[in-house]
Amino acid sequence: GGRAPECSHDGSEDCQPWHLKEVLNVSAMQESAGAFVGEHDFHTFTSQHGLQRNATRRILHVGVEKVAAATNTLPELLCVSILGESFLYRMVRYIVFALVLAGRHRPGATAA
């Protein structure tokens, strides 16, 4: 399997920020990320627009890591990196949302 590039947040990667105020369980998110790796039917991870094609996709890596903020005035960041052969419309957005749900609903949450 492949490994996604390190999260840098320097503008060189396709980063889409999502500000969340609640505490997330990063370990639960990391554990859940493994379920997406491999070849799966992702038809539930696309919108109607993406259902016009075969929904089977191969994901090589999904990572969730804490990243230090650029300045002390910004909160700590979580970076979700996803490496795959191809993606459906809004698939990455829905995978990240599923990981956030995992982080919200498991005990042992740590500040992120």
C-alpha positions as CSV (number, residue, x, y, z in Angstrom):
1,G,0.0,0.0,0.0
2,G,1.0,3.6,-0.5
3,R,1.6,6.3,2.1
4,A,0.1,9.7,1.8
5,P,2.4,12.7,1.9
6,E,2.9,14.5,5.3
7,C,0.4,17.1,6.1
8,S,2.0,20.5,5.8
9,H,-0.8,23.0,5.5
10,D,1.5,25.3,3.5
11,G,-0.9,25.5,0.6
12,S,0.9,22.9,-1.5
13,E,-1.7,20.3,-0.9
14,D,-5.5,20.3,-1.6
15,C,-6.5,21.2,2.0
16,Q,-10.1,22.0,2.9
17,P,-10.4,23.4,6.5
18,W,-13.3,22.5,8.7
19,H,-13.5,24.3,12.1
20,L,-14.9,22.1,14.9
21,K,-15.1,23.4,18.5
22,E,-15.7,20.0,20.1
23,V,-13.1,17.6,21.4
24,L,-12.5,14.6,19.1
25,N,-11.1,11.2,20.0
26,V,-8.1,11.1,17.6
27,S,-7.3,7.5,18.4
28,A,-10.8,6.4,17.5
29,M,-10.6,8.3,14.2
30,Q,-7.2,6.7,13.4
31,E,-8.6,3.3,14.2
32,S,-11.7,3.9,12.0
33,A,-9.5,5.1,9.1
34,G,-8.3,1.6,8.5
35,A,-11.8,0.5,7.5
36,F,-11.6,2.6,4.3
37,V,-8.3,1.1,3.1
38,G,-8.6,-1.4,0.2
39,E,-11.0,-1.9,-2.6
40,H,-14.7,-1.2,-1.6
41,D,-18.0,-0.1,-3.1
42,F,-18.3,3.5,-2.0
43,H,-21.8,4.2,-3.4
44,T,-22.9,5.5,0.0
45,F,-20.0,7.9,0.0
46,T,-21.1,10.0,-3.0
47,S,-24.0,12.2,-4.0
48,Q,-26.5,11.5,-6.7
49,H,-24.1,13.1,-9.1
50,G,-21.5,10.4,-8.5
51,L,-23.9,7.5,-8.7
52,Q,-23.8,7.5,-12.5
53,R,-20.6,5.4,-12.5
54,N,-19.1,2.3,-10.9
55,A,-18.6,3.1,-7.3
56,T,-15.8,0.6,-6.5
57,R,-12.6,2.4,-5.6
58,R,-9.3,1.4,-4.2
59,I,-8.0,3.5,-1.2
60,L,-4.3,3.0,-0.5
61,H,-4.0,5.1,2.7
62,V,-6.1,7.0,5.2
63,G,-4.3,8.9,7.9
64,V,-5.4,11.1,10.8
65,E,-2.7,13.1,12.6
66,K,-2.3,16.1,14.8
67,V,-0.5,19.0,13.3
68,A,1.0,21.9,15.2
69,A,-0.7,25.2,14.3
70,A,1.4,27.8,12.4
71,T,1.1,30.3,15.4
72,N,0.4,30.0,19.1
73,T,-2.9,31.9,18.6
74,L,-4.4,29.2,16.4
75,P,-5.8,25.9,17.8
76,E,-4.1,22.6,17.1
77,L,-5.1,21.0,13.8
78,L,-6.0,17.6,12.6
79,C,-5.0,16.5,9.2
80,V,-6.8,13.8,7.3
81,S,-4.9,12.5,4.4
82,I,-6.4,10.1,1.8
83,L,-4.5,8.5,-1.0
84,G,-6.4,6.5,-3.6
85,E,-6.4,5.5,-7.2
86,S,-9.6,7.6,-8.0
87,F,-12.4,9.2,-6.1
88,L,-16.1,9.7,-6.5
89,Y,-17.8,13.1,-6.4
90,R,-17.7,14.2,-2.7
91,M,-16.3,10.9,-1.6
92,V,-13.4,12.4,0.4
93,R,-15.7,14.8,2.1
94,Y,-18.0,11.9,3.3
95,I,-15.0,9.9,4.5
96,V,-13.8,12.8,6.6
97,F,-17.3,13.3,8.0
98,A,-17.5,9.5,8.9
99,L,-14.1,9.9,10.7
100,V,-15.4,12.9,12.6
101,L,-18.4,10.9,13.7
102,A,-16.2,8.2,15.0
103,G,-14.2,10.8,16.9
104,R,-17.3,12.3,18.5
105,H,-18.9,9.1,19.7
106,R,-16.1,7.1,21.4
107,P,-14.9,7.5,25.0
108,G,-11.4,8.8,25.8
109,A,-11.6,11.9,23.7
110,T,-8.5,14.1,23.7
111,A,-8.3,17.7,22.7
112,A,-7.5,18.1,19.0
